[in-house]
Amino acid sequence: MALVEMVMPKMGESIMEGTVLKWLKQVGDTIEQDESVLEVATDKVDTEVPAIQGGVLKEILVQEGQVVAVGAPIAVISTGGDEGSSSTSAPAQASEAPSAPAAQPTTQPAAHPAEAPQASAQTTQRLEQPASGRFYSPLVLNIAREEGISMQELEYIPGTGKEGRVSKKDILEYVANRQSGAQTAPAQPQPAVQPQAQAPAQPSAPQPAASAPASAPSAPAQSYSGNVEIIEMDRMRKMISQRMVDSKRISPHVTSFVEADVTNIVNWRNKNKDAYKKREGENLTFTPIFIEAIVKAIKDFPMINVSVDGDKIIKKRDINIGVAVALPSGNLIVPVIHNADQMNLNGLSKKLNDLANRARINKLTPADLSDPTYTISNVGSFGNVMGTPIIMQPQVAIMAVGAIKKKPAVIETPEGDLIGIRQFMFLSHSYDHRVVDGSLGGMFVRRVADYLEAFDPNQSI
């Protein structure tokens, strides 16, 4: 029999690692080719990983909850044929894996002399100068917060990502070395003070004091009466929570509002929705029409379609529209319509329905969530007339569309002004005031409203 290593697959351009959520197969189970073997979580989506080859699951190399780099072995599958040399590759890697952590304890006993701070500094690999202004992903910031790593300490962690950014692997290695090195990296300045004061007593006293504030926010245990229910956040809710906090911290939000007359759109949809449903087997919603107007406005104001990287503005040529979708669990996910400017109204409608349907049954791929350049959120679907949406980083703007309501309005005609019943909707445009001023943010949302009001009620789909 031959042994084949199953590795962590690449699940998107910017995804370099994943977390094993659950093994769907156990050791000894028979696996068909392309059958799902495990569930993996990334920064973008949870997905199932299929088997690369049929056979028997001989060994699981990564346990649930562990973080694995793309391309790293995660399991061994036994297939028919001659074992050959491949049968030794998995055990060899398994034996090599413990050797790395085993090397660390050997350095710790040697850390008793005065040279210990230098040895641990090499272990934690701190930068000589802080990397001020460096971008940190929400995941890295979340790990730093949970491990009690301050922003000042985070700036000294070397990064292997693009432009020196700290990846999840970088910070996890730092945390592991920091713990195994008795947290000597934060205490580097202390050796100069310790020889003057009582050296043996000083190192242990300040360190608990230093670690206490870091864990203080989560340390106090509140007592609750029997009239409350304590609900643990699931993984997605924790991720959403952290990303929203990070976005408000990163971007100074400003929101502009415009009310648009969408009577023509409502009448057109009412006239076409039944025929469209019969022809396509799908619902015709208002959202594709809103997306079409936003795409046209982005072409008029391309500086809305940008992101910020330090002190650089990255102008995007692609127009990729993210659409916020509410999941049955109550969480939110934002699949992306890539190259939305290259689709007509029917194409936008079909793509949107496909993404929304797959989002609700957890069948989105990482590619479906990658590289949005602008986002729309339909708060009107919940009966809300307007909202102040939070920007999806690293984008610089997001639009919320409210519920459509009938209102009395002044109608201008060649014969004079009349009072009539019209359909109105509020557009709420939140933008990053670092790079989008009020003039651009306000003109953009006004232009979207203009395109909606100029909608041709005689067009076909």
matplotlib code that plots the C-alpha trace (Angstrom):
import matplotlib.pyplot as plt

x = [0.0, 1.1, 0.9, -0.1, 0.2, -2.9, -1.8, -3.6, -4.9, -4.6, -8.0, -7.5, -4.9, -4.3, -4.9, -1.7, -3.1, -6.3, -7.6, -8.8, -12.4, -13.5, -12.4, -15.3, -13.5, -11.6, -8.5, -9.5, -12.4, -12.6, -12.5, -13.6, -11.7, -13.2, -15.1, -15.0, -12.5, -12.4, -13.7, -11.2, -11.7, -9.9, -10.0, -12.7, -14.9, -15.4, -15.1, -14.8, -11.6, -12.0, -9.7, -7.1, -7.2, -9.4, -8.3, -8.2, -7.4, -4.3, -3.1, -4.3, -1.3, -3.2, -5.7, -8.8, -8.2, -4.6, -3.5, -1.9, 0.1, -1.0, 0.9, 1.7, 0.7, -2.5, -3.2, -1.9, -4.1, -3.3, -4.0, -3.6, -0.1, 3.4, 4.3, 7.7, 9.6, 6.5, 5.6, 8.6, 8.0, 5.1, 6.7, 9.9, 8.0, 6.1, 9.4, 10.8, 7.9, 8.5, 12.2, 11.6, 9.7, 12.2, 15.0, 13.5, 13.4, 17.1, 17.8, 15.7, 17.8, 20.8, 19.0, 20.0, 23.1, 23.0, 23.1, 19.5, 17.8, 20.0, 19.2, 15.4, 15.6, 16.9, 14.2, 11.4, 13.3, 12.3, 12.9, 15.5, 13.2, 9.4, 7.5, 5.2, 2.2, 2.3, -1.1, -2.3, -5.1, -8.1, -7.0, -3.5, -5.0, -7.4, -4.6, -2.5, -5.4, -6.0, -2.3, -1.9, 0.4, 0.2, 0.4, 3.8, 5.1, 3.3, 5.3, 8.6, 7.4, 9.1, 6.7, 7.1, 4.1, 3.8, 5.8, 6.8, 3.2, 2.7, 0.9, -0.9, 2.0, 4.4, 2.4, 1.7, 5.4, 6.2, 3.6, 5.0, 8.6, 7.5, 5.9, 8.7, 11.3, 9.6, 8.5, 12.0, 11.5, 9.3, 11.7, 14.7, 15.2, 15.3, 18.9, 20.4, 18.3, 18.6, 22.3, 21.8, 18.8, 18.5, 18.8, 17.1, 14.0, 13.4, 12.7, 9.8, 8.1, 7.7, 6.6, 3.4, 2.6, 3.2, 1.1, -1.7, -2.8, -2.7, -5.2, -7.1, -9.9, -10.8, -9.9, -12.8, -15.5, -18.9, -21.6, -25.1, -28.4, -30.6, -32.6, -30.0, -28.7, -25.0, -24.4, -20.9, -20.0, -19.4, -16.2, -17.9, -19.5, -16.1, -14.5, -17.3, -17.0, -13.2, -13.4, -16.0, -14.0, -10.9, -12.7, -13.9, -10.4, -8.8, -11.2, -12.7, -16.3, -18.5, -22.0, -24.0, -27.7, -29.7, -33.4, -34.1, -37.4, -37.5, -41.1, -40.0, -38.0, -40.8, -43.3, -40.8, -40.1, -43.8, -44.4, -41.5, -41.0, -43.6, -42.3, -38.7, -39.6, -41.2, -38.4, -35.3, -36.8, -35.4, -36.7, -36.1, -35.1, -34.2, -30.6, -29.2, -30.6, -28.9, -25.6, -25.9, -26.4, -23.4, -21.2, -22.1, -21.3, -17.9, -17.0, -17.8, -15.9, -13.1, -11.5, -14.2, -12.9, -9.6, -8.0, -5.3, -1.9, 0.0, 0.4, -0.4, -3.7, -4.3, -6.6, -8.5, -9.2, -11.6, -15.0, -15.9, -19.1, -19.5, -23.1, -23.9, -26.0, -27.7, -27.2, -29.8, -27.5, -27.9, -24.4, -23.4, -21.2, -20.2, -19.8, -18.4, -19.6, -16.4, -16.1, -19.6, -19.1, -19.0, -22.4, -25.9, -28.9, -29.8, -26.2, -26.1, -29.4, -28.3, -24.9, -26.4, -29.0, -26.3, -24.0, -26.9, -28.2, -24.8, -24.0, -27.1, -26.1, -22.4, -21.2, -19.2, -15.6, -12.8, -12.7, -16.3, -15.3, -12.0, -11.0, -14.2, -13.6, -17.0, -19.9, -23.6, -25.9, -29.7, -31.0, -34.4, -34.9, -35.4, -37.8, -35.2, -35.4, -31.7, -28.6, -24.9, -23.0, -19.4, -16.7, -15.3, -11.5, -9.5, -12.2, -13.0, -16.7, -20.0, -23.6, -26.8, -30.1, -33.2, -36.8, -38.9, -41.8, -44.8, -44.9, -46.7, -44.5, -44.5, -44.5, -43.3, -45.1, -45.2, -48.6, -47.5, -46.7, -48.9, -49.1, -48.8, -47.9, -44.3, -42.0, -38.9, -35.8, -32.9, -29.3, -26.7, -23.1, -20.3, -16.8, -13.3, -12.5, -8.8, -9.1, -12.7, -13.8, -17.3, -17.5, -16.6, -18.6, -21.7, -21.4, -21.0, -24.2, -26.1, -24.9, -26.2, -29.6, -29.6, -29.0, -31.8, -34.2, -33.3, -34.1, -35.8, -39.1, -39.4, -36.2, -36.3, -34.4]
y = [0.0, 3.6, 6.5, 9.9, 13.1, 15.4, 19.0, 22.2, 23.6, 27.2, 28.8, 32.3, 34.7, 36.4, 33.3, 31.7, 29.5, 28.0, 26.6, 23.1, 23.3, 19.7, 16.4, 14.8, 11.5, 9.5, 7.3, 4.0, 5.5, 4.8, 8.0, 8.5, 11.0, 14.5, 13.5, 16.1, 15.1, 18.2, 21.7, 24.5, 28.2, 31.1, 34.8, 34.9, 31.8, 28.3, 25.6, 21.8, 20.3, 17.3, 14.3, 14.5, 10.7, 7.8, 5.3, 4.9, 7.7, 6.3, 9.2, 12.7, 15.1, 18.2, 18.3, 20.4, 24.0, 24.0, 26.6, 25.2, 26.9, 26.4, 23.5, 21.9, 18.2, 17.6, 13.9, 10.6, 8.6, 4.9, 3.9, 0.7, -0.1, -0.4, 1.7, 2.7, 5.6, 7.7, 5.6, 7.0, 10.6, 11.1, 9.5, 11.5, 14.7, 13.6, 12.9, 16.2, 18.2, 17.5, 18.3, 22.1, 22.5, 20.2, 22.5, 25.4, 23.8, 23.0, 26.7, 27.7, 26.0, 27.8, 31.1, 31.4, 33.6, 37.3, 36.4, 35.1, 38.4, 38.3, 34.6, 35.2, 38.3, 36.1, 33.6, 36.3, 38.0, 41.6, 44.4, 46.9, 49.8, 49.8, 49.5, 52.5, 52.9, 49.3, 47.7, 44.8, 42.5, 42.1, 38.5, 39.6, 42.3, 39.8, 37.4, 40.2, 41.3, 37.8, 37.2, 40.6, 42.0, 45.8, 47.9, 49.1, 45.5, 44.5, 47.1, 45.2, 41.9, 41.1, 40.4, 38.0, 39.3, 41.8, 45.0, 43.5, 43.0, 40.6, 37.4, 35.0, 32.6, 35.4, 36.4, 32.8, 32.0, 35.1, 34.1, 30.6, 31.9, 34.6, 32.0, 29.5, 32.3, 33.3, 36.6, 38.0, 40.0, 42.7, 42.7, 43.5, 47.0, 45.5, 44.0, 47.5, 48.1, 44.6, 44.7, 48.0, 46.6, 43.1, 41.1, 37.8, 39.4, 42.1, 40.0, 38.0, 41.0, 43.4, 40.6, 39.6, 43.3, 43.9, 40.9, 41.8, 44.9, 43.0, 40.4, 42.9, 43.5, 39.8, 39.0, 40.4, 37.7, 39.3, 37.6, 37.3, 36.6, 33.7, 36.0, 36.2, 33.8, 33.8, 33.1, 32.4, 34.2, 31.8, 32.2, 34.2, 36.7, 37.2, 37.9, 40.4, 42.1, 42.5, 43.8, 46.3, 47.7, 47.8, 49.6, 52.3, 52.6, 52.8, 55.0, 58.3, 57.7, 60.3, 59.6, 61.6, 61.0, 61.5, 60.7, 59.3, 59.0, 55.4, 55.3, 54.2, 51.4, 50.1, 50.2, 48.5, 45.7, 45.1, 44.8, 42.3, 40.3, 37.5, 37.0, 37.0, 34.4, 32.2, 32.5, 32.3, 30.5, 33.3, 36.4, 39.8, 42.1, 45.8, 45.2, 44.5, 47.9, 49.6, 47.9, 49.0, 52.6, 52.4, 50.9, 53.8, 56.3, 54.7, 55.2, 58.9, 59.1, 56.5, 57.9, 56.1, 52.8, 53.0, 51.6, 53.0, 51.4, 53.5, 56.9, 55.5, 55.5, 52.3, 53.1, 50.0, 49.4, 46.5, 47.3, 44.5, 45.0, 43.3, 42.7, 42.2, 39.0, 38.1, 34.4, 32.1, 32.2, 36.0, 36.6, 38.6, 37.7, 39.8, 37.8, 39.8, 40.4, 40.6, 42.9, 44.1, 46.8, 44.1, 42.7, 43.8, 43.9, 40.3, 39.2, 41.1, 39.6, 36.0, 36.4, 38.1, 35.3, 32.6, 34.2, 34.8, 31.3, 29.7, 32.0, 30.9, 27.2, 27.8, 26.9, 30.0, 29.7, 32.0, 33.4, 34.5, 36.8, 38.1, 41.6, 43.7, 47.4, 48.8, 47.4, 47.8, 46.9, 46.7, 47.7, 48.3, 44.5, 44.7, 47.6, 50.3, 53.6, 54.4, 53.4, 54.4, 51.4, 50.6, 50.5, 47.1, 47.4, 48.2, 49.8, 53.5, 53.6, 51.7, 52.5, 51.4, 51.5, 51.9, 50.8, 52.2, 54.2, 56.0, 59.7, 62.8, 64.8, 67.8, 66.7, 69.3, 69.2, 71.6, 72.7, 73.4, 71.7, 68.9, 66.8, 63.1, 59.8, 58.8, 56.0, 57.3, 55.7, 57.0, 56.3, 56.4, 56.7, 56.2, 57.1, 57.3, 60.9, 60.3, 60.1, 60.9, 64.5, 65.6, 66.9, 63.6, 61.5, 63.8, 64.0, 60.3, 59.4, 62.2, 60.7, 57.2, 58.8, 60.6, 57.3, 55.6, 58.5, 58.3, 54.6, 53.7, 52.1, 50.7, 48.7, 44.9, 42.3]
z = [0.0, -0.7, 1.7, 0.3, 2.3, 2.2, 2.6, 3.5, 0.2, -1.0, -0.4, -1.8, -3.0, 0.4, 2.6, 3.9, 6.7, 8.1, 11.4, 11.6, 12.9, 12.7, 11.3, 9.4, 9.1, 11.7, 11.4, 9.7, 7.8, 4.0, 2.0, -1.6, -3.8, -3.5, -0.4, 2.4, 5.1, 7.4, 8.0, 7.9, 9.0, 7.4, 7.9, 5.2, 5.4, 6.8, 4.2, 3.8, 2.4, 0.1, -0.2, -2.9, -3.4, -2.3, 0.3, 4.1, 6.5, 8.1, 10.2, 11.3, 11.6, 12.8, 15.7, 15.8, 16.7, 15.4, 12.8, 9.7, 6.9, 3.3, 1.9, 5.2, 5.7, 7.6, 7.1, 5.6, 3.3, 2.6, -1.0, -3.0, -4.3, -3.0, 0.1, -1.2, 0.2, 0.8, 3.8, 5.6, 4.8, 7.1, 10.2, 9.4, 9.5, 12.6, 14.3, 13.2, 14.5, 18.2, 17.8, 17.4, 20.7, 22.3, 21.5, 23.4, 26.8, 26.4, 26.1, 29.1, 31.8, 30.3, 30.8, 34.5, 34.0, 33.2, 29.5, 29.8, 28.5, 25.4, 24.7, 25.1, 23.0, 20.2, 20.8, 20.5, 17.7, 18.5, 16.0, 17.0, 16.1, 16.4, 13.1, 13.7, 11.4, 10.2, 9.2, 11.4, 10.4, 12.7, 13.4, 14.6, 16.8, 18.3, 19.1, 20.6, 22.8, 24.1, 24.8, 26.6, 23.9, 23.9, 20.7, 21.7, 22.0, 18.8, 16.9, 17.8, 16.4, 13.0, 10.2, 7.2, 5.4, 2.6, 3.4, 6.8, 8.0, 10.9, 9.9, 12.2, 12.0, 13.1, 16.2, 17.2, 17.0, 19.0, 21.7, 21.9, 22.2, 24.7, 26.9, 26.7, 27.3, 30.6, 28.9, 29.0, 25.8, 27.5, 30.4, 28.2, 29.8, 33.3, 33.3, 33.6, 36.8, 38.3, 39.1, 41.1, 43.1, 44.5, 41.3, 42.3, 43.6, 41.0, 37.8, 39.3, 41.0, 38.1, 35.7, 37.4, 37.8, 34.1, 33.1, 35.4, 33.5, 30.2, 31.5, 33.6, 31.1, 30.9, 34.5, 36.5, 36.8, 37.0, 38.9, 37.4, 38.8, 37.7, 35.5, 32.7, 30.1, 29.2, 25.5, 24.3, 21.0, 18.2, 16.1, 13.4, 15.8, 17.5, 14.2, 13.2, 16.6, 16.3, 12.7, 13.5, 16.5, 14.3, 11.5, 13.9, 15.3, 11.9, 9.9, 11.0, 9.8, 8.3, 7.0, 4.4, 3.6, 0.5, -0.2, -3.7, -5.6, -6.7, -8.0, -11.5, -10.1, -7.9, -10.8, -13.2, -10.7, -10.0, -13.7, -14.3, -11.2, -12.0, -15.5, -14.3, -11.6, -14.1, -16.6, -14.3, -11.3, -9.1, -7.4, -8.9, -6.0, -5.8, -4.8, -8.3, -9.4, -6.5, -7.4, -11.0, -9.9, -7.5, -10.2, -12.6, -9.8, -9.0, -12.7, -12.3, -8.9, -9.1, -5.9, -3.9, -5.2, -3.2, -0.1, 2.2, 2.9, 5.4, 3.7, 0.2, -1.6, -3.6, -6.5, -7.8, -11.4, -10.7, -9.4, -7.0, -5.0, -1.6, -0.6, 3.1, 3.6, 6.9, 7.8, 9.6, 12.6, 12.9, 11.8, 8.7, 5.7, 2.7, -0.6, -3.5, -7.1, -8.9, -12.0, -11.4, -14.1, -16.7, -15.9, -17.1, -14.7, -15.4, -14.7, -11.5, -10.4, -11.1, -9.5, -6.4, -6.0, -6.3, -3.7, -1.3, -1.6, -1.1, 1.8, 3.7, 3.4, 4.1, 0.7, -0.2, -1.1, 0.0, -3.6, -3.2, -0.3, -1.7, -2.8, -2.4, -3.3, -2.2, -0.1, 0.0, 2.9, 2.4, 5.8, 4.2, 4.1, 7.9, 7.7, 8.6, 6.8, 7.1, 8.9, 9.5, 8.2, 9.3, 6.6, 5.7, 5.9, 3.9, 1.8, 2.3, 1.9, 2.3, 1.4, 3.2, 1.4, 3.5, 3.2, 0.4, 1.7, 0.0, 0.7, -0.6, -2.9, -5.1, -8.8, -11.3, -14.6, -17.6, -16.5, -12.9, -9.6, -8.3, -5.1, -5.7, -4.0, -4.7, -3.5, -1.6, -0.1, 2.0, 1.0, 3.8, 2.7, 5.3, 4.2, 5.5, 6.2, 5.9, 2.1, 1.3, 2.1, 2.5, -1.0, -2.6, -0.2, -0.6, -4.4, -4.8, -2.9, -4.7, -8.0, -7.0, -6.2, -9.6, -11.4, -9.4, -10.2, -13.9, -14.1, -17.4, -16.6, -20.1, -20.2, -20.3, -18.4]

ax = plt.figure().add_subplot(projection="3d")
ax.plot(x, y, z, "-o")
ax.set_aspect("equal")
plt.show()
